[in-house]
């Protein structure tokens, strides 16, 4: 048994009622407790669950100046029989460590990290929403906290996990979105931090996302940083295409985030007998498939949406309407199967 002391809050927040769960949104409210521990002298110290509170940082804290920071995102679900289920926390813990290695930060034992998440969810189980499509979102985060300036790996780190009850991603039902293919800005380059879940990757994507939103698009589809030719990923999602019944997705290099949902969809596809190709996919190749009618479906995969159907891709003056702008049969099957597993129905 891993020893994680728990200090319960004496002032509990008002939990959302079932009637209020429909308006929870994402990342707006936070639970009563958080997990924390600190790294110094070459090891982790004082793991604990304590009341949710603000963090105190010195203005010279290294994370504020040199962005040595990583995070994860996963969910806990309330099954129909009342059980609380987490979806693949081991995979998220493994990915956190891969991000930590790239950012020159300390790793955390996977089994310990999973147990820390489990214990925190157990303490906060009354915060797990009841309504269909809702969940308790977990945000594990690590950052450097040296109180000194200088570009080098820090000697002090803080690790914490916070929880946020989240509403259904699709309040009005599953609807295909419009995506713009970005042909100017890039998200990641070979040898960079594209595969790590670190804040800088998201900060550099905001401008392109805002410009796309001004034109009525929901997301940006990134191309590779070297040639601006090969499809990579979308905002906070990996991207998949169904071409002639075959599932195509960008192969995992150091420029693409290895999504846990992506990994799960590919495993399901193989179980379903769907042929899968992980490879370089040129945007010109996609355009040709769209014009010939061979591009049957497209969807994003990620923790928030699970599966997000795409009805239109726009690249410069090319507008590719996919599947008549409707949700594809395979997309729907993946969504129903994976959410069925997550909520314990399957």
C-alpha positions in Angstrom: 0.0 0.0 0.0 1.5 3.3 -1.1 1.4 5.9 1.8 -0.4 9.1 0.6 -1.6 11.1 3.6 -4.9 12.8 3.2 -5.9 16.1 4.8 -9.6 16.8 4.2 -10.8 20.3 3.6 -12.9 21.9 6.4 -14.8 24.2 4.0 -16.3 22.1 1.1 -17.5 23.8 -2.0 -21.0 23.5 -3.3 -21.2 20.7 -5.8 -23.2 21.1 -9.0 -26.6 19.5 -8.9 -27.7 17.1 -11.6 -29.7 19.9 -13.1 -26.6 22.1 -13.3 -24.4 19.4 -14.9 -25.6 20.4 -18.4 -23.9 23.8 -18.0 -20.6 22.7 -16.5 -18.5 23.4 -19.5 -14.9 22.4 -19.4 -12.3 23.4 -16.8 -14.4 26.0 -15.1 -14.9 24.6 -11.6 -12.5 22.6 -9.5 -13.0 20.1 -6.6 -12.1 20.4 -2.9 -8.8 18.7 -2.9 -5.5 18.2 -4.9 -2.5 15.9 -4.9 0.9 17.5 -4.5 4.6 16.6 -4.0 7.9 18.3 -4.5 11.2 17.2 -6.1 14.6 18.3 -4.7 17.9 16.7 -3.7 17.3 14.2 -6.5 14.1 12.7 -5.4 10.3 13.2 -4.8 9.2 14.3 -1.3 6.0 14.6 0.8 3.3 13.1 -1.5 -0.1 14.2 -0.1 -3.7 15.0 -0.8 -4.7 18.3 0.7 -7.3 21.1 0.3 -7.3 22.8 -3.1 -5.4 26.0 -2.8 -3.5 28.7 -4.7 0.2 28.2 -5.4 2.8 30.8 -4.2 5.6 31.4 -6.7 8.6 33.7 -6.5 8.8 36.1 -9.4 12.1 34.5 -10.4 10.5 31.0 -10.5 12.2 29.3 -13.5 8.9 28.1 -15.0 7.8 31.7 -15.6 11.0 32.5 -17.6 12.0 29.3 -19.3 8.7 27.3 -19.6 10.0 24.0 -18.2 6.5 22.5 -17.7 4.5 19.5 -18.7 1.0 18.2 -18.1 -1.5 15.5 -18.8 -5.3 15.1 -19.2 -7.5 12.2 -18.5 -11.0 11.5 -17.2 -12.9 9.5 -14.5 -16.5 8.4 -15.4 -19.5 7.3 -13.3 -20.9 4.0 -14.6 -24.6 3.2 -14.6 -24.0 0.9 -11.6 -22.3 3.6 -9.6 -18.7 2.5 -10.1 -16.1 5.2 -10.8 -13.9 4.3 -13.7 -10.6 5.9 -15.0 -9.6 5.4 -18.6 -6.0 4.2 -19.1 -4.3 6.3 -16.4 -1.2 4.1 -16.9 -0.9 5.3 -20.5 -1.1 8.9 -19.4 1.5 8.3 -16.7 3.8 6.7 -19.2 3.3 9.7 -21.6 4.0 12.2 -18.7 7.4 10.5 -18.2 8.2 10.7 -21.9 7.4 14.4 -21.8 9.5 14.8 -18.7 12.5 13.2 -20.3 12.3 15.5 -23.3 12.0 18.5 -21.1 14.9 17.4 -18.9 12.6 16.9 -15.8 12.3 14.1 -13.3 10.0 11.1 -14.0 7.4 9.6 -11.6 7.0 5.9 -11.0 4.0 4.9 -13.2 2.3 2.7 -10.5 2.7 5.4 -7.9 1.2 8.0 -10.2 -1.8 5.8 -11.0 -2.3 5.2 -7.3 -2.1 9.0 -6.6 -4.8 9.6 -9.3 -6.9 6.8 -7.9 -6.7 8.0 -4.3 -7.6 11.6 -5.4 -10.6 10.4 -7.4 -11.7 8.3 -4.4 -11.5 11.3 -2.2 -13.4 13.4 -4.8 -15.9 10.7 -5.9 -18.9 12.8 -5.1 -17.7 15.3 -7.6 -17.9 12.8 -10.5 -21.1 14.0 -12.4 -24.0 11.7 -13.0 -25.4 12.9 -16.3 -24.8 11.1 -19.6 -21.6 12.4 -21.3 -20.2 14.1 -18.2 -17.0 13.2 -16.4 -14.4 14.3 -13.9 -11.4 15.7 -15.7 -7.9 15.2 -14.1 -5.0 17.5 -14.9 -1.6 16.3 -13.7 1.0 19.0 -14.0 4.7 19.4 -13.3 6.7 22.6 -13.4 10.2 23.8 -12.6 10.5 26.0 -9.5 14.1 27.2 -9.0 14.1 30.7 -7.5 16.9 31.9 -9.8 17.5 32.9 -13.4 19.5 30.9 -15.8 18.8 28.6 -18.7 19.4 25.0 -17.4 17.5 22.1 -15.9 16.0 23.1 -12.6 16.8 21.5 -9.3 13.4 22.0 -7.8 10.0 20.8 -9.3 6.4 20.8 -8.1 3.9 18.1 -9.2 0.2 18.4 -8.6 -3.1 16.9 -9.8 -6.3 18.9 -9.8 -9.8 17.7 -10.8 -12.6 19.5 -12.6 -16.2 18.2 -13.2 -16.8 18.6 -16.9 -20.0 18.7 -19.0 -20.9 16.7 -22.0 -18.6 17.7 -25.0 -21.5 17.4 -27.4 -24.4 19.2 -25.7 -26.5 19.2 -28.9 -25.4 15.9 -30.3 -22.4 14.8 -32.4 -21.9 17.3 -35.2 -19.2 17.4 -37.9 -16.8 20.4 -37.6 -15.0 22.5 -40.2 -11.2 22.6 -40.1 -8.7 24.8 -41.9 -5.4 23.4 -43.0 -2.6 25.8 -41.8 -0.2 26.6 -44.6 1.9 29.4 -42.9 2.5 28.7 -39.2 3.8 25.4 -37.8 3.3 23.7 -34.5 6.4 21.4 -34.3 9.7 20.7 -36.0 11.8 17.6 -36.3 13.9 17.2 -33.1 11.7 19.6 -31.2 9.1 19.1 -28.5 6.1 18.2 -30.6 5.6 14.8 -29.1 5.8 16.2 -25.5 2.7 17.5 -23.7 4.2 20.8 -22.8 2.6 24.2 -22.6 4.8 25.9 -25.2 3.3 23.6 -27.9 -0.1 25.0 -27.2 1.0 28.6 -26.8 2.5 28.7 -30.3 -0.8 27.3 -31.7 -3.1 30.1 -30.4 -2.5 32.6 -33.2 -3.4 30.2 -36.0 -6.4 29.0 -34.0 -7.7 32.5 -33.5 -7.3 33.3 -37.2 -9.1 30.1 -38.2 -11.9 30.9 -35.8 -12.4 34.3 -37.4 -13.1 32.5 -40.6 -15.6 30.2 -39.0 -13.4 27.1 -38.5 -13.4 25.1 -35.3 -9.8 23.8 -35.5 -6.5 24.0 -37.4 -4.9 21.0 -39.1 -1.1 21.4 -38.9 1.3 20.4 -41.6 4.9 19.3 -41.0 7.3 22.1 -40.1 9.9 21.1 -42.7 8.0 20.9 -46.0 4.5 22.2 -45.1 3.3 19.2 -47.0 2.4 16.3 -44.7 -0.7 16.2 -42.4 0.1 15.9 -38.7 -2.5 16.7 -36.1 -5.3 19.1 -35.2 -5.2 21.4 -32.2 -5.8 19.2 -29.2 -6.5 16.1 -31.3 -4.9 13.5 -33.5 -6.4 13.2 -37.0 -7.7 10.2 -38.9 -9.1 9.6 -42.4 -11.1 6.8 -43.9 -10.1 6.2 -47.5 -11.7 3.3 -49.4 -12.5 1.6 -46.1 -8.9 1.9 -44.8 -8.0 4.0 -41.7 -5.1 6.4 -42.4 -3.3 8.5 -39.7 0.0 10.3 -39.5 2.8 8.1 -38.1 4.2 8.9 -34.7 7.4 10.9 -35.1 8.8 13.4 -32.6 6.5 16.1 -34.1 3.1 14.4 -33.3 1.6 13.9 -29.8 1.1 10.1 -29.1 -2.5 10.4 -28.1 -4.0 7.8 -25.7 -7.3 8.1 -27.5 -5.5 7.7 -30.8 -3.8 4.5 -29.5 -7.2 3.2 -28.3 -8.9 3.8 -31.7 -6.1 2.0 -33.6 -6.4 -1.0 -31.2 -10.2 -1.0 -31.7 -9.8 -0.7 -35.5 -7.5 -3.8 -35.6 -10.0 -5.7 -33.5 -12.8 -4.7 -35.9 -10.8 -5.9 -38.9 -10.3 -2.4 -40.2 -7.0 -2.0 -42.1 -4.8 0.7 -40.6 -2.0 2.7 -42.1 0.3 4.9 -40.0 2.4 6.9 -42.5 3.2 10.3 -44.1 0.0 11.6 -45.7 0.5 14.5 -48.1 -2.2 17.2 -48.2 -2.2 16.9 -52.0 -2.9 13.2 -51.6 -5.9 14.0 -49.3 -7.2 16.5 -51.9 -7.0 13.9 -54.6 -8.9 11.4 -52.5 -11.6 14.0 -51.7 -12.0 14.9 -55.4 -12.3 11.3 -56.4 -14.7 10.5 -53.7 -12.4 8.0 -52.0 -12.1 10.2 -48.8 -15.2 8.8 -47.0 -14.7 10.0 -43.5 -12.5 12.1 -41.3 -12.4 12.6 -37.5 -10.2 13.8 -34.7 -9.4 11.8 -31.5 -8.7 13.2 -28.1 -9.6 13.1 -24.4 -12.1 15.9 -24.5 -14.2 15.0 -27.5 -13.1 11.3 -27.7 -14.1 11.3 -31.4 -14.8 14.5 -33.3 -16.3 14.1 -36.8 -15.0 16.4 -39.5 -17.4 17.5 -42.3 -15.1 19.9 -44.2 -11.4 20.5 -44.7 -10.2 23.8 -46.3 -6.7 24.1 -47.8 -6.1 27.5 -49.5 -8.8 27.7 -52.2 -9.7 24.0 -51.9 -12.8 23.1 -49.9 -13.2 19.4 -49.2 -16.7 18.4 -48.0 -16.4 14.9 -46.5 -19.2 12.4 -46.5 -21.7 15.0 -47.6 -20.9 16.8 -44.3 -22.5 14.0 -42.3 -21.0 11.7 -39.7 -19.5 8.5 -41.2 -20.6 5.0 -40.2 -17.1 4.0 -38.9 -16.7 7.3 -37.0 -19.9 6.7 -35.2 -19.0 3.1 -34.5 -15.7 4.2 -32.9 -17.4 6.8 -30.8 -20.1 4.5 -29.5 -17.6 1.7 -28.8 -15.0 3.8 -27.0 -17.4 5.8 -24.9 -19.2 2.5 -24.1 -15.9 1.2 -22.7 -15.2 4.5 -20.8 -18.6 4.5 -19.1 -18.6 0.8 -18.4 -21.4 -0.1 -20.8 -19.1 -2.3 -22.8 
